[in-house]
Amino acid sequence: MLEKIAILTDSACDLPRELIQKYGIKILPLKVIYGNKTYSDREDIQPEEVYSRMPEEIPTTSMPAPEEVKNILGQIREEGFSHVLALHLSSRLSGTYNTVKMIAEEIEDLKIKVFDTRTLSIGSGFIVLEAAKSIASGMSLDKVMEHVQKIQSRVKVFYVLETLDYLRKGGRIGKVASMLGQFLHIKPIISVDEEGQYFVYAKAKGRKKSIEKLVEIVEETVQNKKINLAVMHGGAKEEFAKLVVRLKNLPNIQEFICSDISPALGVHTGPGLLGVSFYEV
């Protein structure tokens, strides 16, 4: 029996809209909350709206409600899909994966696999994109799962922030807190470990050197490996444009993606994020 497989992810995958539309990827929006008003990530609130209200107003965020998960799975069923592959941001950073997994176990007339990408932003997006391409090529759900497991272990994410205050206020600082120190001019290059938690990959003195370190990480990788590369930002358009120019023409880059991070992620980083994500192909 031919499998008709839907891809489901969350708005923190940060894939460009044209790729989401091209592959028919279904999106569960995370939530951004100001007081009593709840917004759906990228649907009725955009990144710049969040940054423009900072630091006076810092919203909270939440995962999609169980009812919303049920609704989107119901829509997928009505569209004639028999199988669903749901890929979500790290379960160490959000409850979205666990919520989808719980709801999936209650549904009997769809075969649903739920996958923890153990990363976030375009790192998750790359894994989602690989799954979508594999499905489009005719792969079975089990084979797609095998493929994304291999990709997941190769995807790297690195980013720098203007300030760590927003990560701290959002309670997302984890292992980063252990190095924080004492000096305002020390900027960590933050990555995500094998468990899907933030950690400090390196440190640099000042903003300029932290961005140089991002470039260096990519340059060292492309010397002897072919990679797919993404460059992302959150409220740092000018620096982002310069970073794109520096990186897009490096050798050994097979696919190059530019993206901004979702409002829900931006709540926890504040304006000034620059990041790269890549994996060997």
LUMSE-518921 format. One record per residue: x, y, z of N, C-alpha, C in turn; residue in three letters. Coordinates in steps of 0.2 Angstrom, whole numbers, plus 5000, padded with zeros to 4 digits. Atoms other than C-alpha are relative to their C-alpha. Last residue first. Layout:
XYZXYZXYZALA...
***
This chain:
500450045005513350815014500449954996VAL499650035005514150885030499549964995GLU499850074999513050985041500349984993TYR499850035006512751175044500149925001PHE500150074999512051305055500249964994SER499950045006512551485057499849935002VAL499950084999511951615069500249974994GLY499750025007511851805072500249935001LEU499750075001510751865087500249994992LEU499250005001510652055090500249934999GLY499749985007508852075096500849995001PRO500049935001508251975111500350024994GLY499349975002508751795113500150075000THR499450034995507351715123500750024998HIS500149984993505951815115500549995004VAL499849934999506751795098499950035007GLY499350004998506451615099500350065001LEU500050044993504551645100500749995002ALA500149964994504651775086500149975007PRO500749994998505451655074499950055006SER500350044996507251675068499350025002ILE500049974994507751755052499749955005ASP500750004997508251655037500150045006SER500149944995509551635024499450005003CYS500649974998509951465016500150065004ILE499949944996511451405006499350035001PHE500649964999511551234998500150055005GLU500550035005513051144991499450045000GLN500749994997514451245000499549984995ILE500350064997516151174996499350015003ASN500050075004517051334993499649955004PRO499450044998516551505001499949934996LEU499550025006515451614991500649965002ASN500450045005513951625003500549984994LYS500050074999515051665019499749964993LEU499450034999515651845018500049924999ARG499549985005514151915009500649965001VAL500250045006512951825021500550014995VAL499850074999513951895036499849964994LEU499350005001513752075029500349935001LYS499949995007511852055027500850004999ALA500250065003511751985045500250004992PHE499450054999512752125052499849944997GLU499449985004511452245044500649965001GLU500050005007509952145049500650024996LYS499349985001510252105067500150014992ALA499949934999508552085074500750034999GLY500649984997508651895075500150075002GLY499949944996509851825062499350015004HIS500649974997510151675052500150065005MET499849944995511451595041499450035002VAL500549954999511151425034500350055004ALA499949954995512451305026499450055001LEU500649965001512351135017500150055006ASN500549994995514151065018499450044997ILE500549975004515550985007499450015005LYS500650035000517050955018499550044996LYS500050075003518850985017499449975001ASN499350025003519151175019500049934998GLN500150005007517251205022500749984997VAL500450065002517351165041500049994992THR499650064998518751285045499649944997GLU499450015004517851425036500449945001GLU500250025006516251395045500649994995VAL500250074999517051395062499749984993ILE499550055000518051545057499849935001GLU499750015007516551645052500549955000VAL500550045004515651615069500349994992LEU499950074998517351665077499449964997LYS499450035003517351825068500149935001GLU500350015007515551865074500649974996ILE500450055000516251845092499749984993SER499650065000517751955088499549945001LYS499650015006516652095083500349935000LYS500550025005515452075098500449994993ARG500449955004516752085111499649974995GLY500049944997518151965118499650054995LYS499649955004517751795112499950065004ALA500149934997517151635120500450054996LYS499449965000516951455113499850075003ALA499550035005515651315112500750045001TYR499549955003514651375127500549964996VAL499450004996513151255130500550054996PHE499549955002511351255125500649985004TYR500049954996510351085127500650054998GLN500449955002509850965114500050065005GLY500750014996510550805122499550064998GLU500450065002511950795109499349995003GLU499750074999512450975113499649954998ASP500550044997511751145106500449935000VAL500250055005512951295102499549955004SER500450054997513351465110499849944995ILE500350035006514751565105499649945003ILE499950075002515051665121499749984993PRO500650025004515351855122500149924999LYS499950075003516651915135499349984997ILE499750005007516552105136500149934997HIS500549985005515352105151500249994993LEU499849945004516552015162499550014994PHE499949944996516051915177500150054995GLN499749964996515451785170500050065001GLY500249935001514451685162500550055003LEU499449965003515351515161499950085001MET499450024996514151405172500750054998SER499949964993512651505166500749985003ALA499749935002512851435148500250045006VAL499350014998512451255155500450074998LYS499750064999510651305156500750005001GLY499249995000510251475150500349945001ILE499750055005508451445145500750005000ARG499950064996507551525161500349954995GLY500550065002506751655150500249935003GLY500749994998507551795160499549954998LYS500150014993509251715158499350015002ARG500050074999509051695139500049995008LEU500750035002508451875138500049925001TYR500549984995509951945148499349964999ASP500350064997511251855138499450015005LEU500050014992511652005128499749945002THR499849944997512052045110500150005007GLU500549954998512051865106500350075002LEU499849954995513051745096499550045002VAL500349935001512551585087500350045006TYR499649964996513151405083499750074999PHE500349935000512151265076500550045005VAL499749964995512851095070499750075000LYS500249935000511850955061500350045006VAL499549965003512850795060499850075000ARG499350014996511950685073500550054996SER500049964993510250745066500750005003GLN499949935001510750695048500050035007ILE499349995002510950505053500150084999LYS499650024995509250505062500850014999GLN500049944996508450595048500449995006VAL499649955003508950455036500050065005HIS499350025000508250315047500550064997GLU499850004993506650405049500749985001MET499949934998506450435031500350015007VAL499449985003506750245028500250075001LYS499550034996505350205040500750024998ASP500049974994504150325032500649975004LEU500550024995504450255015500250045006SER499850044995505550355002499449985005MET500350074999504750414987500249965005GLY499750045004505850564982499749935000SER500149985007504650684989500349954995ALA500750025002504750595005499850024993ILE500050075001506650615005499349974999SER499750025006506550795001500049934999LYS500449985006505350825015500249984993ALA500550044999506450735028499550014994ALA499850075003507950825022499549955000GLU500049995008506950995024500349934997LEU500650005003506450945042500050004992VAL500250074999508250905047499349994997ILE499650045004508851075040499749925000PHE500249995006507451165049500349964994GLY500650055001507851085065499850014993SER499750074999509651165063499449955000GLY499950035006508651315056500449945000ILE499949955005507951355073500249964993SER500649955001508151215085500250054995LEU499749945001509151065091499450054999THR499549984995508750895098500450064998ARG499449985004507750855082500650015005THR499749944996506550755093500650024996ASP499350005000505550645081500350065003PHE499849934997503750595082500750005001VAL499350004997503150455070500250075003LYS499749944999501250445066500749995004ILE499450024997500250315058500550065001LYS499449985004498550385056500649975003LEU500050015007496950305061500550044995ASP500050075002497250265079500050004992GLU500350005006497650435087500149934996ILE500750014999497950435106499649994993GLU500250074997499750405104499349995001GLU499950055005499950555093499849935002ALA500650005005499250665106500049954995ILE500550034996500650615119499350004996MET500050074998501950635106499549975003LYS500250035006501350805100500149925001VAL500749995001501450865118499849964994THR500450054996503150785121499250015000ASN499950075002503950865106499549965004TYR500450025006503151035110500049934998THR500450064999503751045128499649984994GLY500749995000505251155124499649945001SER500149935001507051175126499350025000LEU499749974994507551005132499950075000ARG500450014994506350925120500350035006SER499750044994507351005106499549995006SER499449974997506351075092500149965006LEU500149944996505050965083500750025004HIS499349994998504950835069500050075004LEU499949944996503250755066500750015003ALA499449994997503150625052500150075003LEU499849934998501350585048500749995003VAL499450004996500650435038500250075002HIS500050074996499050395029500550005006SER499350024998498750575022499949935004PHE499950065003497050605014500749975001GLY499749995007496850785016500249944997GLU500549985005495550745030500350024993GLU500450065001496950655040499550024994ARG499650055004498050805039499749944998ILE500049985007496650915045500449964995GLN500750015003496350805060500050034993GLY499950075002498250805064499349984996LEU499650015006498050995064500149934997ILE500349975006496650995075500449994994ASN500550045002497350875088499750034993LYS499650065003498950975089499449954997VAL499849985006497851135092500449944996GLU500650005005496851045105500350024993GLU500150075003498550995114499450004995PRO500550034996498951185115499949934997ALA500650015003500551235105499549965005PRO500150055005502051275116499350004997MET500250064998502251435126499949954994SER500150055006503151595126499749945003THR499850074998503251745138499849964994THR500550054999503351925133500249945002PRO499750075001504652055137499549955001ILE500450055000504052235136500349934998GLU500549984996505152385140499549945001GLU500150044994506652295133499450025005PRO499450014995506052265120500450065001MET500349994994504452315111500549995006ARG500249925000505252345094499750015007SER499449964998506052165096499950085001TYR499750024993504452075097500650055002VAL500549974996503652175082500249985008GLU499849934999505252145072499550035005GLU499549994996504951955074500150075002PRO499350015004503251945067500650025004GLN499549964997501551915076500649994996ILE500249944998499951855069500450045004ASP500649995003500551705059499750075002GLU500049995007502351705063499450004996ARG499349985003502151635080500050004993ASP499750055003500251635085500750024996SER499949995007499851775097500349934997TYR499650055002499151765115500050004992THR500050005007498451925123500549944998LYS500550055001498151915142499949994992ASN500649994996499751995146499549954999GLY500049934996500851985131499450015004TYR500549974995501051805126500250065003ILE499649954997502051725111499450045004VAL500449944997501451555106500450055003LYS499949984993502251425095499650065002LEU499749934998501451395078500149995008PRO500449984994501151215072500450065003LEU499749974995501751205054499550015006ILE500549974996501351085040500350035006LYS499850024993502651065026499450035005ILE500750014996501851065009500149995007GLY500050074998503651045001499349985004TYR499850045006503651204990499949925002LYS500550015005502651295003500149954995GLN500650024996503851275018499449984995ILE499950074999505251305006499549965003LEU500050045007504551465000500149935000GLU500750015002504151525018500049964993ARG500349945004506051515023499349974998PRO499950015008506351375036499750064997LEU499749945004506451445054500149994993ASP499550035005506151275062500350054996CYS499349994999505451365077500549974996ALA499749945003503751375069500750025002SER500349944996503351195073500450064997ASP499549974996503451035062499750065004THR500249954995502350915053500650035004LEU499549974995502750825037499750055004ILE500049934998501350725029500650025004ALA499749974994501650555021500050075001ILE500049935001500550465009500250045006LYS500049964994501150285010499950074997GLU499649945000500750174995499950045006LEU500449945000500050005000500450065000MET
***
